[in-house]
């Protein structure tokens, strides 16, 4: 979690929920995080432990370095778990292959969050299916689509919901003056990390067909994709798109509430789509790709809440956006929009409490020592 994305925001809320009911949470990061202050405020103690990330774009020397450094990182995590007296080990990504081994060495239950659709590599999917089946006490899948990739025995679907204290229609009116967006301009935008599969290029392809609609893109590049990010920024400038780059959490929430439509045109299936849920909580309709999590998010909602379009189809994307845009817009009208989706927060305290109780029962113990995801 050295970046700011949906999984990182979800982890922040998980830490906040657990800390609020008496857990002490320790978060191991591969490098200093831009969300360090927010995590600390939520109750986390941060530790930097060198860990390399998996990527299908790795060259042979990258894979060799990963394999050579993997046991070193596992041992460091195991020592950290012992030092803080961890009762439960949590991995925040299906692509994190360190947590299961550290939990195994520490003799502690392992909660593995599956937040990805593994479409790039069949081999990676098979490895992760095997590891999750045999080395996770509980797998938390962010959607039914993600759960369908894995063995069902230890998988629980836990969907994220927007924080109502952060995402609500009344937040509108703060972002447009800050970024030079006219109050009466119809604005469609993308807010999220910029990666090759997120479809920002498809949104740019759709810009000419959107007429006078102002388009805004906010978010930073995924590590290793900086050149791609720069190339899109150049295209955006030529098209008259407002390109904001990465924003702090509160500013991103302000921008979402000031949109007239959120566009999320991923070219491969979204695992879930937390940004869509956050926009709907602000009363902002959404357009996304007809695959993966967005289908579940919009299921049962009125057509005014959003549209699903085929991937890589810029004309269909533009048409869907134009259908959802209001005739006119203003701060007042945006603040008066009805909330389009709001559900209860994920029951993380109950889940972690159950995992810990089951582990204690299997060890024949009466109580845990507490922390890092452990009760005091």
C-alpha positions as a printed Julia matrix, in Angstrom:
376×3 Matrix{Float64}:
   0.0     0.0     0.0
   2.58    2.49   -1.12
   0.02    4.13   -3.43
  -3.5     5.55   -3.13
  -6.08    3.32   -4.78
  -9.34    1.55   -4.03
  -7.65   -1.28   -2.13
  -5.67    1.21   -0.08
  -8.78    3.23    0.78
 -10.54    0.0     1.75
  -7.64   -0.99    4.01
  -7.83    2.41    5.68
 -11.47    1.79    6.57
 -10.71   -1.76    7.72
  -8.06   -0.43   10.11
 -10.46    2.22   11.37
 -13.19   -0.32   12.08
 -10.89   -2.72   13.9
  -9.18    0.01   15.92
 -12.56    1.39   17.01
 -13.46   -1.87   18.75
 -10.13   -2.49   20.47
  -7.8    -4.13   17.96
  -4.24   -2.87   17.64
  -3.35   -2.78   13.95
   0.16   -2.92   12.51
   0.53   -2.28    8.78
   3.65   -3.46    6.93
   4.39   -1.36    3.83
   6.99   -1.94    1.09
   7.89    1.77    1.24
   6.59    4.97    2.88
   2.95    5.57    2.0
   1.25    8.79    0.87
  -1.55    7.7     3.21
   0.69    7.37    6.26
  -0.97   10.19    8.19
  -4.46    8.85    7.45
  -3.49    5.33    8.53
  -1.96    6.59   11.73
  -5.08    8.65   12.47
  -7.16    5.52   11.92
  -5.14    3.7    14.59
  -2.42    1.89   12.63
   1.22    1.6    13.53
   3.27    1.56   10.33
   6.34   -0.54    9.54
   8.38   -0.42    6.32
   9.44   -3.91    5.22
  11.13   -4.3     1.84
   8.83   -6.29   -0.45
   8.9    -6.54   -4.23
   5.69   -6.48   -6.22
   4.54   -9.06   -8.74
   3.98   -7.99  -12.34
   3.45   -9.82  -15.61
   5.68   -7.16  -17.19
   8.66   -8.38  -15.16
  11.8    -9.21  -17.07
  13.74  -12.38  -16.16
  16.1   -10.45  -13.89
  13.1    -8.93  -12.08
  11.68  -12.39  -11.41
  15.08  -13.6   -10.23
  15.33  -10.67   -7.82
  11.8   -11.36   -6.56
  12.55  -15.02   -5.91
  15.87  -14.28   -4.21
  14.39  -11.61   -1.95
  11.08  -13.37   -1.19
  12.37  -15.53    1.74
  14.18  -12.52    3.24
  10.99  -10.47    3.22
   8.97  -13.37    4.67
  11.41  -13.78    7.56
  11.29  -10.03    8.26
   7.49  -10.13    8.33
   7.54  -13.2    10.58
   9.88  -11.41   13.0
   7.61   -8.36   12.94
   4.59  -10.56   13.67
   6.4   -12.12   16.62
   7.61   -8.75   17.93
   4.16   -7.16   17.95
   2.43  -10.34   19.14
   0.17  -10.64   16.1
  -2.88  -12.86   16.53
  -4.05  -12.59   12.9
  -2.08  -11.88    9.72
  -3.92  -10.03    6.96
  -2.79   -9.74    3.32
  -4.42   -6.83    1.49
  -3.99   -8.19   -2.03
  -4.27  -11.55   -3.75
  -0.96  -10.68   -5.42
   0.79  -10.36   -2.06
   2.56  -13.71   -1.68
   4.32  -12.86    1.58
   1.56  -12.93    4.19
   0.64  -16.59    3.9
   4.22  -17.71    4.55
   4.73  -15.28    7.45
   1.46  -16.48    9.0
   2.51  -20.1     8.54
   5.86  -19.48   10.27
   4.14  -17.57   13.08
   1.46  -20.23   13.52
  -1.28  -17.61   13.17
  -4.5   -17.51   11.1
  -4.26  -15.74    7.76
  -7.01  -13.53    6.32
  -6.33  -12.99    2.63
  -8.13  -10.19    0.79
  -8.77  -11.02   -2.87
  -9.14   -7.68   -4.6
  -8.07   -8.61   -8.14
  -9.39  -10.23  -11.29
  -6.46  -12.33  -12.46
  -6.75  -12.01  -16.23
  -3.13  -11.48  -17.27
  -1.69  -14.91  -16.43
  -3.3   -18.32  -16.1
  -0.22  -19.55  -14.24
  -0.5   -16.75  -11.68
  -4.18  -17.53  -11.2
  -3.48  -21.23  -10.61
  -0.75  -20.43   -8.09
  -3.0   -18.0    -6.23
  -5.9   -20.47   -6.27
  -3.62  -23.08   -4.7
  -2.16  -20.72   -2.1
  -5.54  -19.27   -1.13
  -7.07  -22.73   -0.79
  -4.35  -24.15    1.45
  -2.79  -21.15    3.22
  -5.68  -18.84    4.03
  -7.96  -19.27    7.01
 -10.46  -16.97    5.33
 -10.44  -15.4     1.85
 -12.39  -12.13    1.6
 -13.44  -11.54   -2.01
 -14.52   -8.01   -2.93
 -17.17   -9.24   -5.38
 -18.86  -12.37   -6.66
 -16.77  -12.06   -9.81
 -13.56  -12.25   -7.79
 -14.91  -15.11   -5.65
 -15.73  -17.12   -8.77
 -12.0   -17.35   -9.55
 -11.23  -19.15   -6.29
 -12.18  -22.3    -4.43
 -15.42  -21.66   -2.56
 -14.69  -23.5     0.7
 -12.95  -20.65    2.52
 -14.15  -17.68    0.42
 -16.51  -15.01    1.76
 -17.79  -12.16   -0.43
 -17.43   -8.86    1.42
 -18.32   -5.81   -0.65
 -17.15   -2.32    0.2
 -19.47    0.64    0.67
 -18.76    4.35    0.63
 -18.1     6.14    3.89
 -21.21    8.35    4.33
 -19.18   10.87    6.32
 -16.92   11.4     3.29
 -19.11   10.79    0.24
 -22.45   12.62    0.16
 -24.23   15.04   -2.22
 -23.78   18.03    0.1
 -20.04   17.95   -0.58
 -20.62   19.48   -4.03
 -19.42   23.02   -4.65
 -15.88   22.71   -3.26
 -13.9    21.31   -6.19
 -15.03   23.35   -9.19
 -13.7    26.73   -7.98
 -10.43   25.03   -6.98
  -9.81   23.59  -10.45
 -11.34   26.29  -12.64
 -14.43   24.29  -13.61
 -17.47   26.48  -14.23
 -20.38   25.9   -11.87
 -22.83   25.53  -14.77
 -20.57   23.35  -16.98
 -21.58   19.72  -17.51
 -18.61   17.73  -16.25
 -17.8    14.04  -16.73
 -14.7    12.61  -15.15
 -12.48    9.74  -14.13
 -11.07    9.6   -10.58
  -8.65    6.77   -9.79
  -5.22    5.37  -10.49
  -4.07    5.55  -14.1
  -3.07    2.13  -15.41
  -3.03    0.6   -18.89
  -6.23   -1.38  -18.23
  -8.24    1.38  -16.57
  -9.47    2.67  -19.93
  -8.51    6.32  -19.57
  -7.36    6.14  -23.21
 -10.88    5.02  -24.18
 -12.32    8.03  -22.36
  -9.96   10.3   -24.3
 -11.08    8.63  -27.53
 -14.67    9.53  -26.59
 -13.98   13.22  -25.9
 -14.74   14.53  -29.44
 -18.19   12.89  -29.32
 -19.0    14.5   -25.95
 -19.38   17.96  -27.5
 -19.28   20.76  -24.95
 -19.07   18.41  -21.97
 -16.01   19.2   -19.86
 -13.89   16.12  -19.15
 -11.61   15.86  -16.11
  -9.15   13.13  -15.14
  -7.71   12.87  -11.62
  -5.29   10.26  -10.33
  -1.65    9.28  -10.31
   0.21    6.6   -12.24
   0.66    3.04  -11.04
   4.34    2.36  -10.29
   6.17    1.53  -13.48
   3.57    3.16  -15.73
   4.88    6.73  -15.52
   5.65    6.96  -19.26
   2.15    5.79  -20.13
   0.74    8.36  -17.7
   2.77   11.14  -19.34
   1.63   10.13  -22.83
  -2.03   10.26  -21.77
  -1.5    13.62  -20.1
  -0.16   14.97  -23.4
  -3.17   13.65  -25.31
  -5.52   15.09  -22.7
  -3.98   18.53  -22.97
  -4.42   18.54  -26.75
  -8.08   17.59  -26.32
  -8.81   20.29  -23.73
  -9.25   17.75  -20.92
  -8.56   18.99  -17.38
  -5.75   16.69  -16.19
  -5.28   17.02  -12.43
  -2.88   14.22  -11.54
  -2.98   12.64   -8.05
  -5.17   14.31   -5.42
  -5.27   13.94   -1.62
  -8.23   11.9    -0.36
 -10.47   14.83    0.69
  -9.86   16.67   -2.58
 -10.7    13.55   -4.6
 -13.97   13.22   -2.65
 -14.75   16.88   -3.37
 -14.21   16.3    -7.09
 -16.42   13.21   -7.2
 -19.3    15.15   -5.62
 -18.9    17.96   -8.19
 -19.12   15.66  -11.23
 -22.26   15.19  -13.29
 -21.13   11.71  -14.35
 -18.29    9.43  -13.28
 -16.71    7.39  -16.09
 -14.85    4.15  -15.36
 -14.18    2.46  -18.73
 -11.87   -0.4   -17.73
 -10.72   -2.57  -20.63
 -10.59   -5.73  -18.49
 -13.13   -6.64  -15.79
 -13.05   -4.49  -12.68
 -12.72   -6.61   -9.52
 -15.23   -4.31   -7.82
 -15.13   -0.56   -8.44
 -15.06    1.35   -5.16
 -14.99    4.66   -7.06
 -18.38    3.79   -8.56
 -19.89    3.15   -5.13
 -18.45    6.43   -3.85
 -19.91    8.36   -6.79
 -23.34    6.78   -6.32
 -23.24    7.78   -2.64
 -22.82   11.37   -3.85
 -25.79   11.01   -6.18
 -23.5    10.96   -9.23
 -24.52    8.55  -12.03
 -21.8     6.29  -13.45
 -20.76    4.73  -16.74
 -18.56    1.64  -16.63
 -17.65   -1.51  -18.5
 -20.15   -4.36  -18.63
 -18.0    -6.93  -16.79
 -16.94   -7.81  -13.27
 -17.83   -5.75  -10.21
 -19.69   -2.87  -11.92
 -22.42   -5.3   -12.99
 -22.97   -6.24   -9.34
 -22.82   -2.61   -8.16
 -25.53   -1.45  -10.58
 -27.71   -4.56  -10.26
 -31.16   -3.56   -9.02
 -30.54    0.17   -9.32
 -32.63    2.38  -11.64
 -31.26    3.13  -15.1
 -30.73    6.73  -14.01
 -27.96    5.46  -11.7
 -25.72    4.26  -14.48
 -25.0     2.52  -17.74
 -22.79   -0.43  -18.65
 -21.03   -0.41  -22.03
 -18.77   -2.86  -23.91
 -15.04   -2.51  -23.27
 -12.96   -0.41  -25.68
 -16.08    1.12  -27.25
 -15.58    4.9   -27.22
 -18.78    5.71  -29.21
 -20.92    3.65  -26.81
 -19.16    5.28  -23.87
 -19.88    8.78  -25.16
 -23.51    7.94  -25.88
 -24.03    6.54  -22.36
 -22.47    9.63  -20.76
 -24.67   11.97  -22.8
 -27.76    9.99  -21.81
 -26.98   10.4   -18.1
 -25.96   14.05  -18.04
 -28.62   16.42  -16.69
 -30.01   19.25  -18.8
 -28.45   21.82  -16.46
 -26.19   21.74  -13.42
 -25.36   23.95  -10.47
 -23.96   23.6    -6.98
 -27.48   23.69   -5.59
 -28.82   20.99   -7.91
 -25.8    18.76   -7.28
 -26.24   19.11   -3.53
 -29.91   18.17   -3.83
 -29.32   14.94   -5.77
 -30.64   11.79   -4.1
 -28.15    9.19   -2.91
 -28.15    6.4    -5.49
 -26.57    3.66   -3.38
 -25.73    3.3     0.3
 -25.24    0.12    2.27
 -23.86   -0.94    5.64
 -20.08   -1.06    6.1
 -18.34   -4.43    5.77
 -18.5    -6.36    9.07
 -14.73   -6.54    9.57
 -14.77   -6.66   13.4
 -17.13   -9.64   13.3
 -15.08  -11.43   10.65
 -11.73  -10.95   12.37
 -13.26  -11.77   15.75
 -14.61  -15.03   14.4
 -11.29  -15.95   12.76
  -9.44  -15.25   16.01
 -11.95  -17.19   18.14
 -11.73  -20.2    15.82
  -7.93  -20.1    15.92
  -7.92  -19.89   19.71
 -10.34  -22.79   19.94
  -8.16  -24.91   17.67
  -5.1   -24.08   19.79
  -7.03  -24.72   22.97
  -6.41  -21.2    24.29
  -8.83  -18.98   26.15
  -7.63  -15.55   24.98
  -5.27  -13.88   22.52
  -2.35  -11.64   23.31
  -3.64   -8.87   21.03
  -2.52   -6.72   18.11
  -1.97   -6.36   14.51
  -5.03   -7.29   14.02
  -5.36   -8.72   17.5
  -7.5    -7.81   20.47
  -5.76   -6.38   23.55
